[in-house]
Amino acid sequence: MGTHKGGLNFFNPNIWPYNFIRYQKNPINDSSLSDNRVISLCEDSQNNIWIGTEGGGLNFLILKQIHYQE
């Protein structure tokens, strides 16, 4: 779920316990979201999520790298 100024809230029903993972811009982390104003989302054929932002351009999220950790 893209938000205006709140970044990206990601819900994966395959990860237990169910919860949202929030991705936001972190100025000291170059791998973070480039802007918290998310205006578009698209899933490609490899299940990666492309994230269009209002002021930071295009980002992507590799779903294969998301996993549950205790």
Residue, then its C-alpha position, 0 to 999 in steps of 0.5 A: m500500500g503506497t502512502h502520501k508521506g508515509g512510504l510503503n506499507f507491505f503486507n505478505p499473507n505468506i509470512w506468519p504472524y501477519n503484519f505490515i512491513r513499512y519501508q520509508k526513506n532513510p537519508i543515511n541508507d542508500s538502499s532505503l526508499s528514495d521518497n516517502r510519497v508513493i504514487s504507483l506500484c507495479e508487480d513484474s513477472q518475477n514478483n518484484i514490486w516497482i515503486g514510483t515516488e513523487g520526488g525520488g523516482l523509481n524504486f524496486l523491492i525484491l520479494k524473494q529477499i523478504h523472509y520472516q525472522e524470529 
